[in-house]
């Protein structure tokens, strides 16, 4: 069955292929591409439970990316999920404290973004060939810390592409920033902005929707695409690891095939938990999707009240990848809640853009029953890191800790003993200062790399190559601009 893609704000009859949706990144009307139907996962669980990660990826992704040939898709998968991951499992599941942590940080930049951004460059270059694209593709991306490095690592020196990443200069961890500003690759550029992630993301969206800029780029042999989670080529690969985790739990005898699980995801931009929602729509036996927020709890408030309100103080936390007030991927869920009414969805998004908020109808609220939302304060996040370490000898980063803390709140409120998978989205070494100071107060005064060494000695977990590599790496990118100057920065980088 062919799966086509349509815009959340466009006419139903206007559809594009998967490869074209990946190339475009964002629809011309500002909407996000969604599949015209969610395909069913029609592979028996006893077969899935015996598959490698790569084989699972093919079974899931081939259902969505139907204009890719088997050879093309398997080639993309083989190139993506290889020795740049430090374990053959790619995404191992570890049991600690009675819950299952799905470790999504074994790629080259030690964050879950590697899971999708390792394959996106290959999907995109294949899509460009399929659609006879002559222009050089310019990947334009805003990052709250992890997407930027993972995207650059994926696209570095890929022929026919450039990548430009914008990040909040004072809104990421020291390790995150060092990873980005030391990135090699003749086609990579990193620019800090004097604003927060939402400023960067909003400016990137405006550039995507700027038709004059698009024409200027085209005259000079360029066209934009996105590596942010707004790109459907990011979202589809994320569905894979939830299917894989379930199958591995079945194989290990931890659950029976068909038994329901809960999934807890720390999220700011809503993409990672939306992938779990799509997995449920495909038929994966998921009971509750537990949406974990930090103190920027715009999603928690939305699930509680039905009102999405970004008009609030932006808080810098120890989980910076979730420091987001405009959750772009929520639009894909809103579209489904409207009954796929693109006009209603567009009106809600216009209300958010112009007035800073929108409220869904009572009928739409019924569609949120799959979800539970809550948040952790900074203190609760530290407590979750400490409790997981002292209770299970298992080290988690602050984002994963937000998820672990929210899951405990869910458990207390509901007494729902359904087995739970917690998406562990980053290596603790990426946030060593927050992690080790939550465990002990003995490490004050050490620099970030000394803290990484101390965390390794304490936990017995080997320091990842991604940290060792940047310890002495030279800074290659030092440009900082105001948000309003981002378009000019792009022109300067491209020489137009």
C-alpha positions as CSV (number, residue, x, y, z in Angstrom):
1,X,0.0,0.0,0.0
2,X,1.4,3.4,-1.0
3,X,1.6,5.9,1.8
4,X,1.5,9.6,0.7
5,X,2.0,12.7,2.7
6,X,-0.1,15.9,3.1
7,X,0.3,19.1,5.0
8,X,-1.4,19.7,8.4
9,X,-2.5,23.1,6.9
10,X,-3.2,22.1,3.3
11,X,-5.9,20.7,1.1
12,X,-6.5,16.9,1.6
13,X,-6.1,16.2,-2.1
14,X,-2.7,17.9,-2.2
15,X,-0.2,15.0,-1.5
16,X,3.5,14.3,-2.0
17,X,5.6,11.2,-1.9
18,X,7.6,10.3,1.1
19,X,10.9,11.2,-0.7
20,X,9.5,14.7,-1.6
21,X,8.2,15.2,2.0
22,X,11.7,14.5,3.3
23,X,13.3,16.8,0.7
24,X,10.9,19.7,1.5
25,X,11.1,19.3,5.3
26,X,8.2,21.8,5.7
27,X,5.2,22.4,3.4
28,X,5.0,25.7,1.5
29,X,1.9,26.6,3.6
30,X,3.9,26.3,6.8
31,X,2.3,23.0,7.8
32,X,4.0,19.8,8.7
33,X,3.9,16.7,6.5
34,X,1.8,13.7,7.9
35,X,1.1,10.4,6.4
36,X,-2.3,10.1,4.7
37,X,-2.8,6.9,6.7
38,X,-0.8,5.1,9.4
39,X,0.2,1.7,8.1
40,X,-0.2,-1.4,10.2
41,X,2.7,-3.3,11.7
42,X,1.8,-6.6,10.1
43,X,4.9,-8.6,11.1
44,X,4.3,-11.3,13.7
45,X,5.9,-10.5,17.1
46,X,7.8,-13.8,17.1
47,X,9.6,-12.7,13.9
48,X,10.2,-9.2,15.2
49,X,11.7,-10.5,18.4
50,X,14.4,-12.3,16.5
51,X,15.4,-9.4,14.3
52,X,18.4,-7.1,14.5
53,X,17.9,-3.4,14.9
54,X,18.6,-3.0,11.2
55,X,16.0,-5.6,10.2
56,X,13.4,-4.0,12.5
57,X,14.2,-0.6,10.9
58,X,13.5,-2.0,7.5
59,X,10.2,-3.5,8.5
60,X,8.9,-0.3,10.1
61,X,10.3,2.3,7.7
62,X,9.3,0.4,4.6
63,X,5.7,0.7,5.7
64,X,6.0,4.6,5.7
65,X,8.6,5.3,3.0
66,X,6.8,3.5,0.2
67,X,8.5,5.2,-2.8
68,X,11.9,4.0,-1.7
69,X,12.9,0.7,-3.2
70,X,14.0,-2.2,-0.9
71,X,17.6,-1.8,-2.1
72,X,17.6,2.0,-1.5
73,X,16.1,1.7,2.0
74,X,18.3,-1.2,3.1
75,X,21.4,0.7,1.8
76,X,20.4,3.8,3.9
77,X,19.8,1.6,7.0
78,X,23.1,-0.2,6.6
79,X,25.0,3.1,6.2
80,X,23.3,4.6,9.3
81,X,23.3,1.9,11.9
82,X,26.9,0.7,11.7
83,X,30.2,0.9,13.8
84,X,29.5,4.6,14.7
85,X,27.2,3.1,17.4
86,X,29.2,1.6,20.3
87,X,27.0,-1.5,20.7
88,X,25.7,-4.0,18.1
89,X,22.3,-3.7,19.7
90,X,22.2,0.0,18.6
91,X,19.5,0.7,21.3
92,X,19.8,-1.7,24.2
93,X,17.2,-2.0,26.9
94,X,18.5,-2.0,30.5
95,X,16.4,-2.9,33.5
96,X,17.0,-0.8,36.7
97,X,14.7,-0.2,39.6
98,X,11.9,-2.3,38.1
99,X,11.7,-0.2,34.9
100,X,13.2,-0.6,31.5
101,X,15.5,2.1,30.2
102,X,15.7,2.3,26.4
103,X,19.2,3.6,25.9
104,X,19.1,5.8,22.8
105,X,22.6,7.4,23.3
106,X,25.0,4.9,21.8
107,X,25.6,6.8,18.6
108,X,28.4,9.2,17.7
109,X,27.1,12.2,19.5
110,X,25.7,10.3,22.6
111,X,22.1,11.5,22.3
112,X,18.9,10.1,20.9
113,X,19.0,12.4,18.0
114,X,21.7,10.1,16.5
115,X,19.0,7.4,16.0
116,X,17.3,9.4,13.3
117,X,20.0,11.8,12.2
118,X,22.4,8.9,11.3
119,X,20.0,7.9,8.5
120,X,18.4,11.2,7.5
121,X,21.4,12.3,5.3
122,X,21.2,9.0,3.4
123,X,17.4,9.3,3.0
124,X,17.7,12.9,1.8
125,X,20.5,12.3,-0.8
126,X,18.6,9.2,-2.0
127,X,15.4,11.3,-2.2
128,X,17.3,14.1,-4.1
129,X,18.4,11.5,-6.7
130,X,14.9,10.1,-7.0
131,X,13.4,13.5,-7.7
132,X,16.2,14.7,-10.0
133,X,17.2,17.6,-7.7
134,X,20.1,19.7,-9.2
135,X,20.4,22.3,-6.4
136,X,22.7,21.9,-3.4
137,X,20.6,21.1,-0.4
138,X,21.0,23.5,2.5
139,X,20.0,21.9,5.8
140,X,18.8,24.7,8.1
141,X,18.4,23.7,11.7
142,X,17.7,25.2,15.1
143,X,18.9,23.2,18.1
144,X,18.3,23.2,21.8
145,X,21.6,21.3,22.2
146,X,21.6,17.8,20.7
147,X,20.0,18.0,17.2
148,X,22.7,20.4,15.9
149,X,25.7,18.2,16.7
150,X,23.9,15.0,15.6
151,X,22.8,16.6,12.3
152,X,26.3,18.0,11.6
153,X,27.8,14.6,12.3
154,X,25.4,13.0,9.9
155,X,25.7,15.6,7.1
156,X,29.5,16.4,7.5
157,X,31.1,16.2,4.0
158,X,28.0,14.5,2.5
159,X,28.2,15.5,-1.2
160,X,25.5,17.9,-2.5
161,X,24.6,19.2,1.0
162,X,25.5,22.1,3.3
163,X,24.3,22.3,6.9
164,X,23.8,25.5,9.0
165,X,23.0,25.1,12.7
166,X,21.7,27.9,15.0
167,X,21.9,27.4,18.8
168,X,21.2,29.6,21.9
169,X,24.6,30.8,22.9
170,X,24.0,30.6,26.7
171,X,21.3,27.9,26.6
172,X,23.2,24.6,26.2
173,X,25.6,22.6,28.4
174,X,29.4,23.1,28.1
175,X,29.8,19.7,26.5
176,X,27.0,20.3,24.1
177,X,28.5,23.6,22.9
178,X,32.0,22.1,22.7
179,X,30.7,19.3,20.5
180,X,29.1,21.8,18.1
181,X,31.8,24.4,17.8
182,X,34.5,21.8,17.2
183,X,32.6,20.1,14.4
184,X,34.7,19.3,11.3
185,X,33.4,19.2,7.8
186,X,33.8,21.7,4.9
187,X,30.0,21.9,4.5
188,X,29.2,22.6,8.2
189,X,28.5,25.9,9.9
190,X,27.5,26.6,13.5
191,X,26.1,30.0,14.6
192,X,25.2,31.0,18.2
193,X,22.3,33.4,18.7
194,X,21.7,36.0,21.5
195,X,18.3,34.4,22.3
196,X,16.7,31.2,23.3
197,X,15.8,28.0,21.3
198,X,12.3,29.3,20.5
199,X,13.8,32.4,18.9
200,X,16.1,30.3,16.8
201,X,13.3,27.8,15.8
202,X,10.9,30.7,14.9
203,X,13.5,32.4,12.8
204,X,14.3,29.2,10.9
205,X,10.6,28.6,10.2
206,X,10.3,32.2,8.9
207,X,13.2,31.5,6.5
208,X,11.5,28.3,5.3
209,X,8.3,30.3,4.6
210,X,10.2,33.3,2.9
211,X,9.4,32.9,-0.8
212,X,11.8,35.7,-1.8
213,X,14.6,34.0,0.0
214,X,13.7,30.7,-1.6
215,X,13.9,32.3,-5.0
216,X,17.2,33.9,-4.2
217,X,18.6,30.6,-3.1
218,X,17.3,28.9,-6.2
219,X,19.0,31.5,-8.5
220,X,22.3,30.6,-6.7
221,X,21.8,26.8,-6.9
222,X,20.6,26.1,-3.4
223,X,17.4,25.0,-1.7
224,X,16.5,24.6,2.0
225,X,15.6,21.4,3.8
226,X,15.3,20.6,7.5
227,X,17.0,18.2,9.9
228,X,14.7,19.2,12.8
229,X,12.0,16.9,14.0
230,X,9.6,18.7,11.8
231,X,11.0,16.6,9.0
232,X,9.1,13.4,8.5
233,X,12.4,11.8,7.7
234,X,13.4,12.4,11.4
235,X,10.1,11.1,12.8
236,X,9.8,7.8,10.9
237,X,13.1,6.4,12.1
238,X,12.2,7.2,15.7
239,X,9.2,4.9,15.5
240,X,11.6,2.0,15.0
241,X,13.2,1.9,18.5
242,X,9.9,1.6,20.3
243,X,9.0,-1.4,18.2
244,X,12.5,-2.8,18.7
245,X,12.3,-2.3,22.5
246,X,9.0,-4.1,22.7
247,X,10.3,-7.0,20.7
248,X,13.4,-7.3,22.8
249,X,11.3,-7.4,26.0
250,X,9.3,-10.2,24.5
251,X,12.4,-12.1,23.5
252,X,13.9,-11.7,27.0
253,X,10.7,-13.1,28.5
254,X,10.1,-9.8,30.4
255,X,6.6,-9.5,28.7
256,X,4.4,-11.7,26.7
257,X,3.6,-10.9,23.0
258,X,0.4,-8.8,23.0
259,X,0.9,-7.6,26.6
260,X,0.6,-3.8,26.9
261,X,3.4,-1.5,28.1
262,X,3.6,2.1,29.0
263,X,6.2,4.4,27.5
264,X,7.6,7.5,29.3
265,X,9.3,10.1,27.2
266,X,11.1,13.3,28.3
267,X,10.1,15.8,25.6
268,X,10.1,19.5,24.7
269,X,9.4,19.5,21.0
270,X,7.0,16.5,21.2
271,X,8.7,14.6,18.3
272,X,10.0,11.7,20.3
273,X,6.7,10.9,22.1
274,X,4.8,11.5,18.8
275,X,6.9,8.6,17.3
276,X,5.7,6.4,20.2
277,X,2.1,7.5,19.5
278,X,2.6,6.5,15.8
279,X,3.9,3.2,17.0
280,X,0.7,2.7,19.0
281,X,-1.3,3.7,15.9
282,X,0.5,1.0,13.9
283,X,-0.7,-1.6,16.5
284,X,2.2,-1.8,19.0
285,X,0.5,-2.8,22.3
286,X,1.0,0.5,24.2
287,X,-1.4,1.5,27.0
288,X,-0.3,5.0,28.2
289,X,2.1,7.5,26.7
290,X,3.6,9.4,29.6
291,X,4.7,12.9,28.5
292,X,7.4,14.2,30.9
293,X,8.2,18.0,31.0
294,X,10.8,20.0,32.9
295,X,10.0,23.4,34.5
296,X,9.1,24.7,31.0
297,X,5.9,22.8,31.5
298,X,3.9,24.0,28.6
299,X,3.0,20.5,27.5
300,X,1.9,19.5,31.0
301,X,-0.4,22.5,31.2
302,X,-1.8,21.6,27.8
303,X,-2.7,18.0,28.8
304,X,-4.2,19.3,32.0
305,X,-6.3,22.2,30.6
306,X,-6.5,21.8,26.8
307,X,-5.0,25.2,26.4
308,X,-1.5,25.6,24.9
309,X,0.0,28.9,26.2
310,X,3.5,29.9,25.3
311,X,3.2,33.3,27.1
312,X,5.3,32.5,30.1
313,X,8.9,32.9,31.4
314,X,11.5,30.8,29.6
315,X,13.4,28.8,32.2
316,X,17.0,27.6,31.6
317,X,17.2,24.1,33.3
318,X,19.6,21.2,33.7
319,X,17.7,19.5,30.9
320,X,18.3,22.1,28.1
321,X,17.1,20.0,25.2
322,X,13.6,20.3,26.7
323,X,13.8,24.1,27.3
324,X,11.2,24.8,24.7
325,X,7.9,26.7,24.8
326,X,6.8,26.1,21.2
327,X,6.4,22.3,20.7
328,X,6.4,22.1,16.9
329,X,5.5,18.4,16.6
330,X,2.4,18.8,18.7
331,X,0.8,20.2,15.5
332,X,0.8,16.7,14.0
333,X,-1.2,15.5,17.0
334,X,-3.5,18.5,16.9
335,X,-4.2,17.7,13.2
336,X,-5.4,14.2,14.2
337,X,-7.5,15.6,17.0
338,X,-9.3,17.9,14.6
339,X,-10.3,14.9,12.6
340,X,-7.7,15.9,10.0
341,X,-9.3,19.2,9.4
342,X,-6.4,21.2,8.0
343,X,-8.4,24.5,8.2
344,X,-9.1,24.1,11.9
345,X,-5.5,23.1,12.5
346,X,-4.2,26.1,10.6
347,X,-6.5,28.4,12.6
348,X,-5.1,27.0,15.9
349,X,-1.5,27.5,14.7
350,X,-2.3,31.0,13.6
351,X,-3.7,31.7,17.0
352,X,-0.5,30.4,18.6
353,X,1.6,32.5,16.3
354,X,-0.3,35.7,16.6
355,X,-1.8,35.5,20.2
356,X,0.6,33.1,21.9
357,X,-2.1,30.5,22.7
358,X,-4.9,28.2,21.6
359,X,-7.5,26.1,23.2
360,X,-8.8,22.8,21.8
361,X,-12.5,21.8,21.9
362,X,-14.0,19.3,24.4
363,X,-14.3,16.8,21.6
364,X,-10.6,17.1,20.8
365,X,-9.7,16.6,24.4
366,X,-11.1,13.1,24.2
367,X,-8.3,12.2,21.8
368,X,-5.8,12.9,24.6
369,X,-6.8,9.9,26.6
370,X,-3.8,8.0,25.3
371,X,-1.5,10.5,27.1
372,X,-0.6,11.4,30.7
373,X,1.4,14.6,31.3
374,X,3.4,15.8,34.2
375,X,6.6,17.6,35.0
376,X,9.6,17.6,37.3
377,X,11.1,20.6,39.0
378,X,14.9,21.1,39.1
379,X,14.9,19.6,42.6
380,X,12.9,16.6,41.6
381,X,15.1,16.0,38.7
382,X,18.2,15.9,40.9
383,X,16.3,13.6,43.3
384,X,15.5,11.2,40.4
385,X,19.2,11.1,39.4
386,X,20.2,10.4,43.0
387,X,17.5,7.8,43.6
388,X,18.3,5.9,40.5
389,X,22.0,5.8,41.3
390,X,21.7,4.9,45.0
391,X,18.8,2.5,44.3
392,X,20.0,0.7,41.2
393,X,23.7,1.7,40.6
394,X,22.5,3.1,37.3
395,X,23.4,6.6,36.1
396,X,20.9,8.7,34.1
397,X,21.2,12.1,32.6
398,X,18.8,15.0,33.6
399,X,16.4,14.5,30.7
400,X,16.0,10.8,31.5
401,X,15.7,11.8,35.2
402,X,12.7,14.1,34.3
403,X,11.1,11.0,32.7
404,X,11.9,8.8,35.7
405,X,10.6,11.4,38.1
406,X,7.3,11.9,36.1
407,X,6.8,8.1,35.9
408,X,7.0,7.9,39.7
409,X,4.3,10.6,39.9
410,X,2.2,8.6,37.4
411,X,2.7,5.4,39.5
412,X,1.6,7.2,42.7
413,X,-1.4,8.7,41.1
414,X,-2.7,5.7,39.2
415,X,-1.1,2.6,40.8
416,X,-0.9,1.3,37.2
417,X,1.7,-1.5,37.3
418,X,1.9,-2.0,33.5
419,X,5.5,-2.6,32.5
420,X,7.1,0.7,31.5
421,X,9.8,1.6,29.0
422,X,11.6,5.0,29.8
423,X,13.3,6.6,26.8
424,X,16.8,7.4,28.0
425,X,17.6,10.2,25.6
426,X,21.2,11.2,26.4
427,X,24.4,9.9,27.9
428,X,25.0,11.1,31.5
429,X,28.4,12.3,30.3
430,X,26.8,15.0,28.2
431,X,25.6,16.6,31.4
432,X,28.2,15.4,33.8
433,X,28.1,18.4,36.1
434,X,24.3,18.1,36.7
435,X,24.6,14.3,37.1
436,X,27.5,14.0,39.5
437,X,26.5,17.0,41.7
438,X,23.1,15.3,42.1
439,X,24.9,12.2,43.4
440,X,27.5,13.8,45.6
441,X,28.7,17.2,46.7
442,X,32.4,16.2,46.6
443,X,33.1,17.5,43.1
444,X,32.7,21.2,43.4
445,X,35.3,23.3,41.5
446,X,36.2,20.7,38.8
447,X,35.9,21.6,35.1
448,X,33.5,19.7,32.9
449,X,36.0,17.2,31.6
450,X,37.4,16.5,35.1
451,X,33.8,15.8,36.1
452,X,33.4,13.4,33.2
453,X,36.5,11.5,34.5
454,X,35.1,11.5,38.1
455,X,31.8,10.2,36.8
456,X,33.5,7.4,35.0
457,X,35.5,6.4,38.0
458,X,32.4,6.6,40.2
459,X,30.1,4.6,38.0
460,X,32.5,2.3,36.3
461,X,31.0,3.3,32.9
462,X,33.6,3.9,30.3
463,X,34.0,7.5,29.0
464,X,32.4,7.7,25.5
465,X,34.7,8.5,22.6
466,X,32.5,11.5,21.8
467,X,33.7,13.2,25.0
468,X,37.4,12.2,24.6
469,X,37.4,13.5,21.1
470,X,36.4,17.1,22.0
471,X,38.6,17.4,25.1
472,X,41.4,19.0,23.2
473,X,39.6,19.7,19.8
474,X,40.1,23.3,18.5
475,X,37.1,25.6,18.2
476,X,36.2,25.9,14.5
477,X,33.0,28.0,14.7
478,X,32.7,31.2,16.8
479,X,30.0,33.3,15.1
480,X,27.3,34.8,17.2
481,X,24.4,36.9,15.9
482,X,21.1,38.3,17.0
483,X,18.0,36.3,16.0
484,X,16.9,39.0,13.5
485,X,20.3,38.7,11.7
486,X,20.0,35.0,11.1
487,X,18.9,35.3,7.4
488,X,21.9,37.5,6.7
489,X,24.2,35.0,8.4
490,X,22.8,32.3,6.0
491,X,23.5,34.5,3.0
492,X,27.1,35.2,4.2
493,X,27.8,31.5,4.8
494,X,26.5,30.5,1.3
495,X,28.2,33.5,-0.3
496,X,25.1,35.0,-1.8
